[in-house]
């Protein structure tokens, strides 16, 4: 599915539609729901994650976790207890994410994980992960490819 966003507000609406579809999905009930966000710096990965968090009722300010690697937010959803917003931009390899408890985080089916820069740790991304690629067109609109 491909969508075009002309503003951060539209990106948040696309994110809302996407997460509603995921929450209805019955697949992969044995482990965490993982969504990979790819795109250049400034493409809108964090804006997309902010839209998800807001829709799911996260009251905290959701900022890029580039320097802390990940942030964890409580959810009031029946299907998911925590939202993990992760950023692998600064990671050199998969081992660094494994050292942060990656296996335990993805093992819990109550976890909803959004990871930016998944290509930096692609060897440990689960096969059931969903992918969103965000790019800018010549008008600086965002093209979101949801897979």
C-alpha positions in Angstrom: 0.0 0.0 0.0 1.4 3.4 -1.0 0.2 6.7 0.5 1.2 10.3 0.0 1.4 12.8 2.9 1.6 16.5 2.4 2.0 17.3 6.1 2.9 15.8 9.5 -0.8 15.8 10.3 -1.5 13.6 7.2 1.4 11.4 8.2 -0.2 10.9 11.6 -3.6 10.0 9.9 -1.8 7.4 7.7 -0.1 6.0 10.8 -3.5 5.8 12.6 -5.0 3.8 9.6 -1.9 1.5 9.5 -1.9 0.7 13.3 -5.7 0.0 13.2 -5.1 -2.5 10.5 -2.3 -4.1 12.5 -4.3 -4.2 15.7 -7.1 -6.1 13.9 -4.6 -8.7 12.5 -4.6 -12.0 14.4 -1.3 -13.2 13.0 1.9 -13.5 15.1 0.2 -13.8 18.4 3.2 -15.7 19.8 5.7 -12.8 19.8 5.9 -9.0 19.6 4.5 -7.0 16.8 7.5 -5.4 15.0 7.2 -2.5 12.5 10.4 -1.3 10.7 10.6 2.3 9.6 13.1 3.0 6.9 14.0 6.3 5.2 16.7 9.0 5.0 17.3 11.4 7.8 14.4 13.8 8.1 12.1 11.5 6.0 9.4 11.3 8.7 10.0 8.1 10.6 9.7 9.7 14.0 6.6 11.7 12.9 5.0 8.4 11.9 5.9 6.9 15.3 4.5 10.0 17.0 1.2 9.5 15.2 1.0 5.9 16.3 1.8 6.8 19.9 -0.8 9.6 20.0 -3.5 7.3 18.5 -2.7 4.7 21.1 -3.1 7.2 23.9 0.5 7.8 24.9 0.5 11.1 26.8 4.3 11.6 26.9 6.1 13.6 24.3 7.5 11.1 21.8 10.9 12.2 20.5 13.5 10.4 18.4 15.3 7.8 20.5 18.5 8.2 18.5 20.7 8.9 21.5 19.1 6.6 24.0 18.4 3.8 21.4 14.9 3.1 22.7 12.1 4.5 24.7 9.3 2.4 26.3 5.7 3.7 26.7 2.8 2.1 28.6 -0.3 1.4 26.6 -3.9 0.7 27.8 -4.6 -1.6 24.9 -5.8 -5.2 25.5 -3.5 -6.5 22.8 -0.4 -4.5 23.6 1.0 -3.4 27.0 4.1 -1.5 25.9 5.1 0.6 22.8 8.8 0.4 22.2 10.2 3.2 19.9 13.7 2.1 18.9 16.4 3.7 16.7 19.3 1.7 15.4 20.9 4.6 13.6 23.9 4.7 15.9 24.3 1.0 16.2 27.3 -0.6 14.5 25.8 -4.1 14.4 23.1 -6.5 15.7 25.1 -7.4 18.8 24.6 -3.9 20.3 20.8 -4.3 20.1 21.0 -7.9 21.5 22.9 -6.5 24.5 20.0 -4.2 25.2 17.6 -7.2 25.6 16.3 -7.4 22.1 15.4 -11.1 22.3 13.4 -10.6 25.5 11.6 -7.6 24.0 10.5 -9.3 20.8 9.6 -12.5 22.7 6.6 -10.8 24.5 3.4 -10.7 22.4 2.2 -7.7 24.4 5.0 -5.5 23.0 4.5 -3.3 20.0 7.8 -2.3 18.5 8.6 0.5 16.0 12.3 0.5 15.0 13.9 3.1 12.9 16.9 2.3 10.7 16.2 -1.5 10.8 18.8 -2.0 8.0 21.5 -1.5 10.6 20.4 -4.6 12.5 18.6 -6.5 9.7 20.0 -9.9 10.7 17.9 -9.9 13.9 14.6 -8.4 12.5 11.9 -11.1 12.8 10.6 -12.6 9.6 7.0 -11.5 10.5 8.0 -7.8 10.8 6.2 -5.2 8.8 8.0 -2.5 6.8 7.3 1.1 6.1 9.6 3.0 3.8 9.3 6.8 3.8 10.8 9.0 1.2 10.3 12.6 -0.1 9.2 13.5 -3.6 10.2 16.6 -5.6 7.4 18.6 -3.9 8.8 17.5 -0.4 5.7 15.4 0.1 6.2 12.1 1.9 5.7 8.8 0.1 4.9 6.1 2.6 5.1 2.5 1.3 3.4 0.2 3.8 4.3 -3.5 3.5 
